[in-house]
Amino acid sequence: MLPPPERSGGLLVIIPCGIKKIWDKDPDAGPTAAAKAYIGPPFVVNRAYAEQADGDWVVLSAKYGFLRPTDIVLGPYNTTFKRKSSNSIGIAALREQVERMGLDGYDEVVGLGGTEYREAIAAAFAGTHPRVSFPFANLPIGIAMGRIKRATAQ
Protein backbone atom coordinates (compact mmCIF):
# COMPACT_ATOMS: atom_id res chain seq x y z
CA MET A 1 0.00 0.00 0.00
CA LEU A 2 1.01 3.65 -0.15
CA PRO A 3 3.75 4.62 2.25
CA PRO A 4 3.13 7.75 4.30
CA PRO A 5 3.58 10.88 2.19
CA GLU A 6 7.25 11.78 1.73
CA ARG A 7 6.60 15.38 2.64
CA SER A 8 4.55 16.60 5.53
CA GLY A 9 1.02 17.24 4.37
CA GLY A 10 0.31 17.47 0.68
CA LEU A 11 -2.63 16.54 -1.50
CA LEU A 12 -4.30 13.20 -2.09
CA VAL A 13 -6.92 12.77 -4.83
CA ILE A 14 -9.28 9.81 -4.55
CA ILE A 15 -11.06 8.62 -7.68
CA PRO A 16 -13.80 5.99 -7.95
CA CYS A 17 -13.00 2.77 -9.76
CA GLY A 18 -15.71 2.48 -12.40
CA ILE A 19 -17.97 -0.20 -13.78
CA LYS A 20 -16.11 -0.72 -17.07
CA LYS A 21 -12.92 -2.71 -16.65
CA ILE A 22 -10.14 -3.95 -18.91
CA TRP A 23 -11.62 -7.47 -18.88
CA ASP A 24 -14.73 -6.15 -20.64
CA LYS A 25 -12.49 -5.32 -23.60
CA ASP A 26 -9.90 -8.09 -23.18
CA PRO A 27 -11.15 -11.08 -21.14
CA ASP A 28 -7.64 -12.54 -21.16
CA ALA A 29 -5.97 -9.41 -19.74
CA GLY A 30 -5.12 -11.14 -16.47
CA PRO A 31 -4.11 -9.28 -13.31
CA THR A 32 -3.75 -5.57 -14.07
CA ALA A 33 -2.50 -2.47 -12.25
CA ALA A 34 -5.35 -0.38 -10.85
CA ALA A 35 -4.42 2.61 -13.05
CA LYS A 36 -5.08 0.47 -16.14
CA ALA A 37 -7.77 -1.90 -14.84
CA TYR A 38 -10.59 0.64 -15.06
CA ILE A 39 -11.27 1.95 -18.56
CA GLY A 40 -14.63 3.72 -18.56
CA PRO A 41 -14.82 7.38 -19.62
CA PRO A 42 -15.51 8.73 -16.08
CA PHE A 43 -12.47 6.89 -14.71
CA VAL A 44 -10.25 8.12 -17.56
CA VAL A 45 -11.33 11.74 -16.97
CA ASN A 46 -10.92 11.45 -13.20
CA ARG A 47 -7.51 9.79 -13.57
CA ALA A 48 -6.31 12.61 -15.82
CA TYR A 49 -7.43 15.13 -13.19
CA ALA A 50 -5.67 13.18 -10.42
CA GLU A 51 -2.46 12.79 -12.43
CA GLN A 52 -2.35 16.51 -13.14
CA ALA A 53 -2.93 17.49 -9.50
CA ASP A 54 0.11 18.40 -7.45
CA GLY A 55 0.00 15.38 -5.19
CA ASP A 56 -0.69 11.68 -4.99
CA TRP A 57 -3.75 9.69 -5.99
CA VAL A 58 -5.51 6.45 -5.20
CA VAL A 59 -8.48 4.56 -6.57
CA LEU A 60 -11.41 3.74 -4.31
CA SER A 61 -12.68 0.28 -5.23
CA ALA A 62 -15.92 -0.90 -3.66
CA LYS A 63 -14.38 -4.37 -3.51
CA TYR A 64 -10.79 -3.68 -2.44
CA GLY A 65 -10.91 -0.25 -0.85
CA PHE A 66 -8.07 2.16 -1.49
CA LEU A 67 -5.66 1.08 -4.24
CA ARG A 68 -2.44 2.71 -5.35
CA PRO A 69 -2.21 3.08 -9.14
CA THR A 70 0.32 0.23 -9.19
CA ASP A 71 -1.67 -2.15 -6.96
CA ILE A 72 -2.83 -5.21 -8.87
CA VAL A 73 -6.49 -5.99 -9.49
CA LEU A 74 -6.74 -9.73 -10.04
CA GLY A 75 -9.71 -9.86 -12.39
CA PRO A 76 -13.22 -8.70 -13.14
CA TYR A 77 -15.71 -7.98 -10.37
CA ASN A 78 -19.03 -6.23 -10.03
CA THR A 79 -19.06 -4.64 -6.58
CA THR A 80 -20.46 -1.18 -5.92
CA PHE A 81 -21.31 1.05 -2.99
CA LYS A 82 -24.67 1.66 -4.70
CA ARG A 83 -26.01 -1.83 -3.95
CA LYS A 84 -25.59 -3.22 -0.44
CA SER A 85 -26.14 -6.72 -1.84
CA SER A 86 -22.87 -6.47 -3.83
CA ASN A 87 -20.87 -6.89 -0.59
CA SER A 88 -18.80 -3.74 -0.81
CA ILE A 89 -15.93 -3.14 1.57
CA GLY A 90 -17.07 -1.79 4.93
CA ILE A 91 -16.29 1.57 6.47
CA ALA A 92 -14.27 -0.03 9.30
CA ALA A 93 -11.99 -1.68 6.72
CA LEU A 94 -11.64 1.62 4.83
CA ARG A 95 -10.71 3.43 8.06
CA GLU A 96 -8.09 0.77 8.79
CA GLN A 97 -6.65 1.26 5.29
CA VAL A 98 -6.53 5.03 5.76
CA GLU A 99 -4.39 4.52 8.86
CA ARG A 100 -2.26 1.63 7.55
CA MET A 101 -1.54 3.34 4.24
CA GLY A 102 -0.78 6.69 5.86
CA LEU A 103 -3.56 8.42 3.96
CA ASP A 104 -4.40 10.40 7.08
CA GLY A 105 -0.98 12.08 6.80
CA TYR A 106 -2.05 14.36 3.98
CA ASP A 107 -3.25 17.92 4.58
CA GLU A 108 -5.92 17.78 1.92
CA VAL A 109 -7.98 14.99 0.37
CA VAL A 110 -10.03 15.67 -2.76
CA GLY A 111 -12.71 13.08 -3.45
CA LEU A 112 -14.27 12.54 -6.84
CA GLY A 113 -17.25 10.41 -7.78
CA GLY A 114 -20.90 9.95 -7.03
CA THR A 115 -22.79 10.21 -3.78
CA GLU A 116 -22.01 6.72 -2.51
CA TYR A 117 -18.28 7.08 -3.11
CA ARG A 118 -18.21 10.53 -1.51
CA GLU A 119 -20.03 9.13 1.53
CA ALA A 120 -17.53 6.27 1.81
CA ILE A 121 -14.58 8.70 1.57
CA ALA A 122 -16.08 11.06 4.15
CA ALA A 123 -16.75 8.19 6.57
CA ALA A 124 -13.28 6.69 6.05
CA PHE A 125 -11.59 10.00 6.88
CA ALA A 126 -13.96 11.11 9.67
CA GLY A 127 -11.97 12.28 12.67
CA THR A 128 -8.62 12.29 10.84
CA HIS A 129 -6.23 15.13 10.07
CA PRO A 130 -6.82 15.84 6.37
CA ARG A 131 -9.30 18.42 5.16
CA VAL A 132 -11.65 16.49 2.85
CA SER A 133 -13.41 18.21 -0.03
CA PHE A 134 -15.57 17.21 -2.96
CA PRO A 135 -15.25 20.02 -5.53
CA PHE A 136 -17.62 18.48 -8.09
CA ALA A 137 -20.27 17.19 -5.66
CA ASN A 138 -23.98 17.46 -6.40
CA LEU A 139 -23.49 18.00 -10.12
CA PRO A 140 -25.05 15.74 -12.74
CA ILE A 141 -22.38 13.39 -14.07
CA GLY A 142 -22.22 15.06 -17.49
CA ILE A 143 -21.65 18.51 -15.99
CA ALA A 144 -19.17 17.16 -13.45
CA MET A 145 -17.19 15.39 -16.17
CA GLY A 146 -17.18 18.57 -18.27
CA ARG A 147 -15.85 20.62 -15.37
CA ILE A 148 -13.21 18.03 -14.54
CA LYS A 149 -12.11 17.99 -18.19
CA ARG A 150 -11.87 21.80 -18.20
CA ALA A 151 -9.90 21.76 -14.95
CA THR A 152 -7.52 19.22 -16.48
CA ALA A 153 -7.05 21.21 -19.69
CA GLN A 154 -5.76 24.28 -17.87
C-alpha positions as MATLAB code, in Angstrom:
seq = 'MLPPPERSGGLLVIIPCGIKKIWDKDPDAGPTAAAKAYIGPPFVVNRAYAEQADGDWVVLSAKYGFLRPTDIVLGPYNTTFKRKSSNSIGIAALREQVERMGLDGYDEVVGLGGTEYREAIAAAFAGTHPRVSFPFANLPIGIAMGRIKRATAQ';
ca = [
       0.000    0.000    0.000;
       1.005    3.655   -0.146;
       3.746    4.622    2.247;
       3.128    7.752    4.296;
       3.582   10.881    2.186;
       7.249   11.782    1.725;
       6.602   15.385    2.641;
       4.547   16.597    5.526;
       1.019   17.237    4.366;
       0.305   17.473    0.683;
      -2.635   16.539   -1.503;
      -4.300   13.196   -2.088;
      -6.918   12.773   -4.834;
      -9.283    9.808   -4.551;
     -11.059    8.622   -7.679;
     -13.798    5.992   -7.947;
     -13.001    2.767   -9.759;
     -15.709    2.475  -12.402;
     -17.971   -0.196  -13.781;
     -16.106   -0.718  -17.072;
     -12.916   -2.709  -16.649;
     -10.135   -3.953  -18.906;
     -11.620   -7.474  -18.876;
     -14.732   -6.148  -20.641;
     -12.486   -5.317  -23.600;
      -9.905   -8.087  -23.179;
     -11.152  -11.076  -21.139;
      -7.636  -12.544  -21.163;
      -5.967   -9.415  -19.743;
      -5.120  -11.139  -16.471;
      -4.105   -9.279  -13.308;
      -3.747   -5.572  -14.075;
      -2.504   -2.468  -12.250;
      -5.349   -0.379  -10.854;
      -4.420    2.610  -13.047;
      -5.081    0.474  -16.138;
      -7.774   -1.898  -14.839;
     -10.588    0.636  -15.062;
     -11.274    1.947  -18.562;
     -14.634    3.720  -18.556;
     -14.823    7.378  -19.621;
     -15.507    8.728  -16.084;
     -12.465    6.890  -14.708;
     -10.254    8.119  -17.556;
     -11.331   11.740  -16.975;
     -10.922   11.452  -13.199;
      -7.506    9.788  -13.569;
      -6.310   12.614  -15.823;
      -7.433   15.128  -13.194;
      -5.665   13.184  -10.424;
      -2.458   12.790  -12.427;
      -2.354   16.513  -13.138;
      -2.927   17.492   -9.504;
       0.110   18.400   -7.446;
      -0.002   15.377   -5.186;
      -0.688   11.675   -4.989;
      -3.753    9.692   -5.995;
      -5.509    6.447   -5.196;
      -8.476    4.562   -6.569;
     -11.410    3.740   -4.313;
     -12.685    0.285   -5.235;
     -15.919   -0.898   -3.657;
     -14.378   -4.370   -3.510;
     -10.789   -3.685   -2.442;
     -10.909   -0.255   -0.846;
      -8.068    2.163   -1.494;
      -5.663    1.083   -4.243;
      -2.441    2.713   -5.351;
      -2.215    3.076   -9.139;
       0.322    0.228   -9.188;
      -1.672   -2.147   -6.965;
      -2.826   -5.206   -8.869;
      -6.494   -5.986   -9.493;
      -6.739   -9.729  -10.041;
      -9.707   -9.861  -12.385;
     -13.219   -8.698  -13.136;
     -15.710   -7.982  -10.374;
     -19.035   -6.233  -10.025;
     -19.058   -4.645   -6.584;
     -20.463   -1.184   -5.916;
     -21.312    1.047   -2.992;
     -24.668    1.662   -4.695;
     -26.008   -1.830   -3.945;
     -25.594   -3.221   -0.440;
     -26.140   -6.723   -1.841;
     -22.875   -6.469   -3.829;
     -20.874   -6.895   -0.591;
     -18.803   -3.735   -0.814;
     -15.928   -3.145    1.570;
     -17.071   -1.786    4.930;
     -16.288    1.573    6.474;
     -14.274   -0.034    9.295;
     -11.988   -1.676    6.720;
     -11.638    1.624    4.827;
     -10.706    3.429    8.064;
      -8.094    0.766    8.788;
      -6.652    1.257    5.286;
      -6.525    5.034    5.763;
      -4.391    4.524    8.857;
      -2.259    1.626    7.554;
      -1.538    3.342    4.235;
      -0.776    6.695    5.862;
      -3.564    8.417    3.956;
      -4.403   10.402    7.084;
      -0.978   12.082    6.804;
      -2.053   14.364    3.978;
      -3.245   17.921    4.583;
      -5.925   17.775    1.919;
      -7.976   14.993    0.367;
     -10.031   15.671   -2.763;
     -12.706   13.075   -3.448;
     -14.274   12.543   -6.843;
     -17.246   10.407   -7.784;
     -20.904    9.950   -7.035;
     -22.785   10.211   -3.778;
     -22.013    6.716   -2.508;
     -18.281    7.084   -3.114;
     -18.213   10.532   -1.511;
     -20.033    9.131    1.532;
     -17.527    6.268    1.808;
     -14.583    8.698    1.569;
     -16.084   11.055    4.153;
     -16.748    8.185    6.571;
     -13.277    6.692    6.050;
     -11.588    9.998    6.881;
     -13.959   11.115    9.672;
     -11.972   12.283   12.668;
      -8.624   12.295   10.842;
      -6.225   15.126   10.065;
      -6.824   15.845    6.366;
      -9.295   18.421    5.156;
     -11.646   16.490    2.855;
     -13.412   18.213   -0.029;
     -15.572   17.214   -2.961;
     -15.249   20.017   -5.533;
     -17.622   18.482   -8.085;
     -20.273   17.193   -5.658;
     -23.977   17.463   -6.396;
     -23.491   18.005  -10.119;
     -25.054   15.737  -12.735;
     -22.383   13.392  -14.074;
     -22.221   15.059  -17.491;
     -21.651   18.511  -15.992;
     -19.168   17.164  -13.446;
     -17.190   15.386  -16.172;
     -17.182   18.570  -18.274;
     -15.854   20.623  -15.370;
     -13.210   18.034  -14.541;
     -12.107   17.990  -18.194;
     -11.873   21.804  -18.204;
      -9.902   21.760  -14.947;
      -7.518   19.220  -16.478;
      -7.053   21.215  -19.691;
      -5.757   24.282  -17.868;
];
